């Protein structure tokens, strides 16, 4: 009997070891376009993206880039208080504090007024937020769910999180970006986390509403198809954005084959660049496919500039895991700078001064292979100019890296970078 128990224990240990090995060292999906796309015009790029992503290009009426915590929170609170039919909020982080209290007050008021208030927060990202935080909202008629809660039947999905930060009002106004809801985005001292969110109106909002509806179905078992969620007619009630402005609302969830639309979108945009790439990502851990695309862009004369997290990054190992792969990029003339004054959390990509990508996606394996993400791709010179101005401002607060200093990294950093391999997929 003891022999059988010992044998069962050894088998169980071997299975756990195998599962851990597969979790940490499974190779990620390789990405590359089947033919060159950098000579395509803008219309062709949009047509291809709508096909491969399954997301239609839809008109945009107005766009507003919000870059400061106070600004982006106040704008969202005004929009919530103005909602007439529905408020849909999905957030990775919803921490107790001044700003979450302000959001809850606005949500409760709308729920009491008969507005459908639906809230999703991530079970891990908002682990510190107690259930009691939402008691008043639930009592007022609001509905709150935690995405992939820590329960036994969710064991196989514990590492799959919603990293989306999305707010949709009446199916007509939406906010999408990198900021969750916590005081470190909206404080005065120390400096708030650097981030950006875009406010958008127009038919493209229906695509963002569909992204919310995807995870709401999983949490609540409910299809959002009523007029409060998907208005059949969306009138242009605000000043129109520039002529021919359009956008793609792109939700991203890992497939069984481990590919994601977020990664397809980023890969294609980098491959299609003809003139310039400006990339802002707090966590920049480029795998083989991303590095290859950036190097090929440099080979055809594209200017490539990247701003990423620096010494104030909240994930030091991730930062070092990314730095270990900078060498060939720096040697090829890619400009990489680390934000040097405080925590930088903005996610933005501008290609050729016309295509702007804003949302929740980082350039790392979690965003590309594990998380649910949401992004808004906009073809608009006007917005691109604003995002580039934001990029230039961030660059002015950053420390540029060079190949010589990169080669002189300390042994301590190299050891930490080796540990960081555990969060990568080995390509």
N, C-alpha and C positions, 0 to 999 in steps of 0.2 A: 504493500500500500504506500509506504514512504517513497519507494522508487517511482511509483506512478505520480505522486504529488510533486516530487522533484522534477520529473519529466514535464509535467504540465506547467510548472513554474518556468522551466527553461524555455519551453515553446512560447509561453506568454511573453517572456522577456525578449525573445528573438523577434516576435511580431511587433512589439512596441519599438524596438530598435530599428526595424525595417521601416515602420511607418514614420518615425522621426527622421530617418535618413531621406526618405522620399519627400517629406515636407520641406526639409532644409536644402536638399541638393537636386531636386527635380529640375531639369533644364527647362527654361522658358521657350516660348515659341519664337522662331526666327522670322523676321519680317524683311521683305524687300519687294519693290515693285517689279512686275514681270517685264516691263520695258520703261525706258526713260520717259519722265513726265514733265521735265523742267522747261520744255519748249511749248507747253500748252498755254493758250490764252485763258483769261479769267473765267469766261463762260464755260469752257471745256473742263476746267478744274472743278467748277461747281457741279457740272453734269456728272462727272465721274464720282464725285463724293456722294451725291444723292443716291447713286446706284449702289456703290459698295457699302454704304452705311445704312441704306434703307431709310434715310431721313430726308424729307422733302425740303427744298429751298423755299422759304416763305417770306413774305414782305414784312418789313419792320417799319413802324410808324415813328418811333422815337427811341433814342438811346441816351443814357446818362451814365458816365463813368464816375464811380464813387470810390475815393481812395483813402479816406480817413475814417476811423472808427466812429467818431461822433456823427459824422456826415452820413455814413452808410446806415447806421442804426436809426437815426432820426428820420431818414427818408423812408425806411421800412415801417417804422411806427406810424408815420402819417398815412401810409398806404393801407396798413391794417385798419386803422380807425375809420378809413373811408370805404372799406369793403361793404358791399350790400348783400352778397349772396354766399361767398365762400372765402375762407382763408386756409391755405394749404402750406404747411411749413415742414420741411425735412432738413435735419441738421445732424452732423456728426457729433458736434460738441454743443451742449446746452448746460452750462454750469450755473450753480446758484450764485447770485450776486445782483448788483444794481441793475444791470442791463437786462438780465433774464427776468427780474421782477417787473421791469417796465414792459417787456414783451407780454408777460403773463397778464398784467393789468389790462393791456389793450386787447388781448385775446379773450379774456373773460368778459369784458364789456361788449365785444361783438357777439360772443356766444349768447349772452343774456338778451341781446337784441334780435335773436333768431337767426344769426348768420351761422352757416355750417363751418365749424372750426375743426380742422383735422391736423394733428401734429404727429410726426415721427421723429424719434431721436435714436441714435445708435446705442445699443446696449453696452458696448465697450467704451466708445468714445465719451459717453455721458454716464459712465459707471458711478461717478461721485455724486450724481444728482439723485436724491431720494424720491421715492414714489410720492411722498407727501407734498413735494414741490408742485405737483399738478392737481392736487385735491380740489382746490377752488375752481380750476378750469373745468374739471370733469363734472363737478357739482353744477356748474353753469351751463352744461350741455355740450362742452367740448369733448373731443375724443382724442386719446393719446395712446400711442403704441411705441414699444421699444423694438427696434429692428434686430432680429436674431438674438432674442433674450438668452440668458445663460441658463438653459434648461437641458435636461438629458437628451431630449429628442432633437436638440440643435447641435449635438456634439460634433457631427461631421461638418457643420458650417460655422464653427466658432471663429475661424479665421477670416470669414467672409463678412465684411462690414459695409455699411453704407457711409461713404465719405462725402455724399452730396450735401451741398448747402444751397437750398432752393426755397424760395417763397413765391407763391402764386396767388393773386387776388382776383376773384370773380372770373378766372380764366382769361383775363384781359391785361393784367399787369404782372410782371415777374421780376424777381431779383435773383441773380445767379453769380456765384463767385467763390472765393476761398475762405471767407470768414464765417465761423460759427457764431455762437452767442455766448460770450464770456467777457468779463470785465477787462481782460488783458488786451482786447481789441479796442476798447473805448475809454481807456483811462488817460489821465494827464501825466502822471509820474508814477513809476518810470515810463519812458516813452511807450506808447501803445504798439502792439504788433503791426508791422507794415503789411497792408493787404489791399485788395481791390474787389469791388462788386460792380456789376452793371445792371442798371434798371432798364427794362425794355418793354415796349408795347407793340401791338400789331399781331398779325396772324401767327407769327412765330411762337407766341406765347402758348398756343394750343399744343405745340410740340413739347414745351417744357412741362405743361400740365400732364401730358401723357407720361413723361418721365416720372413725375410724382405718383401718378396712378399705378404705375408698374409695381412699386414697392408697397403702396397702400393695399393693393390686392393681396400681396403676400402676407402683410401684417393683419389686415382686417377681413380678408375673404370677401371683399366688396369691389365690384366694378364701378368706377366713377364715370357714369354716362349721362347724368342729368344736366339740365341747363345751367345749374349753378357751377358745374365743373367744366363743361364743354359747351359754351354758348354757340348756337348755330350761326349767328351773325356777329361779327366783330367790327364795329364802326370805328373809323379813324377819328378819335376825339381829341387827339393832341397834335401839336405841330409835327408835320411829317419830317422824317429824316431825309437825307439827301436822296436825290432821284436814283432809282435802281438799287437802293440798299436792300440786301436780303440776308437772311440768316438760316443756319441749320441748328436746330436743337438736338443735341446728341447725348442720349443716355448711354451708359456703358455698364455692362454686367459680364463677368467672365463666363465664357461658354464652356461646355464640356471639353472642348479641345484647347481651352486656356487662352484663346484669342479674345481681344476686347475691341470694341469700337473706338474707345479712347486712344488705344495704341495705333489702330489703323489710321485714324484721323491725323495724329501727330506725325506718323511715318510718312504719309502722303504729302502733308504740307512741307515737311523738310525736303522731301525728294523733288517737289515741284518748284522750289525756290530758284529764282533767276537772278535776283539782285541782293537781297538781304534777309537775314534771320536775326531777330531780336527775341531772346528767350529769357523769361524770368521764372525761376522755380526754386522754392526754398530747399527742396531736397533733389539734388541733381546727381543721380546714380545711373549714368547712361550705359545700357547694355550694348552688346556688339552691334545690333542693328541700328541703334541710334548713333553710335560713334561712326559707323561706316557711312551713314547718310550725311553726317556733318562733315566728314572728311571729303566725301565726293562733292559736296556743295562747295567746299573751299577749292577743290581742284578745278571747278568750272568758274571760279572767280567770285563766288558769293561771299559777301561780308557776313561773318557769324560772330555775334556777341551774346554773352550769357552772363546773367547776374544770378547768384545763388546765395544760400545762407552762409554766414561767416562765423566768427567766434561766439556770437550770441545765439547760435542755432540751438533749438531745444532737443536736437537729436545728434549728439556729437559723433556717435559711431556711424550713423548714416552719412554725415558730412565727410568723414574720413574714408568711408567705403567709396564714395564718389571721387574724392581727390586722388585715390590710387590709380584712376583710369584717365587722368587728365593729360598725361605726358604726350601721347601722339596728337591729341587735339591742339595743345599749346605749340607743339613743333610745327603743325600745319598752318598756324596763324589764327586759330580760333581764340578770340579774346574772352577770357573767363575772369570774372571779378566776384569777390565775396563781400556781401553787405556787412559793413564794419561798425555801425553805430548801435543797432539793436536788432531784435528779432524780425526777420523778413519772412512773410508768409504768402506773398502774392504769387499767383500763377497766371502767366500771360505769355502769349506767343504772337509776334507780328511777322508776317512773311511778305516781302516785296512792297511794304508800305501800303498794303491794301487788305490783306486777310488778317483778321484779329481773332484769336482764340482765347476766351476767358472762361473760367470755371473752377472746378475743384481738383483737377488732375495734376499730380506731381510727375516729374520725370524719374520715376523709380518703379520697382517691381510691384509694390503694393497697389499703386494706382493702375498699373498696366495689366496686372494679373490676378488681383485678389479683390479689390474694392469695387463697389458700385460708385460710379462717378457721373457727373453731369457737366457738359460743356456747351457753350454757345459760340459757334463760328459765324463771324460777320464779315461780309464783303462790303467794306465802306472805307473810303479814303479818310473821311472825317473822323471816324472812330480810331482808325489806325494812327492818325496824327496825334490824337490824345494819348493813346496807349504808348506811343513812342516817346512822347514828352514825359510820361510817367517813368518810362525806362531810363531816359537820360538823367532824370532826377535821382533815381535809385543808383545809377552808375556813378554819379558824383559823390555818393556816400559809401562807395565800395572801394576795396583794395584789389587792384589788378594783380593777377598771378603771372609769373614768367617761368620759362622752362628751367632756368638755372636754380631758382629757389625751390621749385617743385622737386628737383633731383636731390636737394639737400634736406628733404623731410627727415624729421627725427626718427630714431628707432621706435620710440614710444608710439608715434603716429602710425608707423608702418605696422606695428603689432595690432593696434586698434583697427586699422584698415583690414587686416587679415581676419579679425573677428567679424568685421562687417560683411565679409563674404557670405556669412550665414543668412543675411537678409537679401542677398542677390540671387538671381538665377544665373548659373555659370555658363556664360556664352563668350 
